[in-house]
Amino acid sequence: LNRLEYVGSATNLPGFDLVFGVDLEEEINGSLSRDNDGIYIEFLSDFSDNFFVTAGLRRDENDDFGSHNSYRLSSAYLFSLSDAEIKLKGSYGSGFRAPSLFEIDYNNGPFSFPPAAGLKLVEEHSTGVEYGIEYLAGSVSLELVRFDQEVEDAIFFDLAGFSGYLQDTGTSSSEGVELSGTVSVSESLSLTANYTHNETERPNGMQRLRRPEQLGNIGINFTNSSEKFRLNAYYRVSRDSVDEQFGTAVELDDFEVLDVSASYQISANVLLYARLENALNESYQEIVDFISPDRASYIGIRLNF
């Protein structure tokens, strides 16, 4: 990729700021090349201390896939309730992605075979909406978000038969809720957690591949009083994910993974760190027939000058 980009801004305008720019990109893959020229502008409100609005518009001119407009609108409203601060927020946007030259070239190359061989890929289009609420009171913060995304003609690599890049002709959707929170137990200890429930569907009515219906994370972060020693632990849980093998849906096993890391600041320039990944030595797959790594440990010293 060869890319030239300019970003500008105009501030202190009456009640708003502007960000604008242009990017000129040349994509090269072997003997193939093409240009994508983009221009964009974004409006940022500055007329209130508790109500915020942004609006963005982008236009792409692609050598192979023509002209496309994308946009995004978002807003947030802040207010106080007793000793807590509440934020209501929402956004709506659209997107465009042209098949990369690599994807196109692979389908026309010697390593591709039916059904991907010679398949003419078209551009993806997407729209998404989300809205939610945030709650902040002292050492506790909570966030609840509802999301809904649709992708037209999603491109994916054929991990079922390894034939090349395929396309789900039609609408693929993801909708659900995300809940996250952080609690500062003390100046040294904090707890974080998040949970996502994601209902997905492909044009054929099946669940989208490799997107768990339920995904959760729990984290513990500890820092000693001198802030020299840090300990972090993260526990990840995945439930109800599917993949595809030779045209047949395959249910992936649920799994839980624990990662632990620690560091000690010996001096201003020397940091000692250690990391233990998949501490419970869980055997799991996020892609069918691709076994994830077993337990792995690392220790090292980082020097800064």
CORVENVEN-V378545 format. One line per field, one symbol per residue. psi: psi as a letter, one per 30 degrees, with the letter a starting at -180 (. if undefined). A space follows every 50 residues. Layout:
psi: ???
This chain:
psi: kkkkkkklljlgljgllkkllkkjkkkkjbfkllkjkkklkkkjkhflff kkkkkkkkkkjkefgakkkllkkllkkklkjbglkkkklllklllkkkkl eeeeeefgaffllkffkgkjkllkklkkkklakkkjjcgkkkkkkkljkk kkhkklkifefhfaklkjjakklkkalkkllkkjeaffkkklklkkjjjl klfgflkkkhjkekklkkkkkkklefgekkkkkkjkkkkhklakjhgkkk kkkllkkkkklllkjeaffkkkllkjkheghkjlkfkkgjklkakkkkkl kkkk.
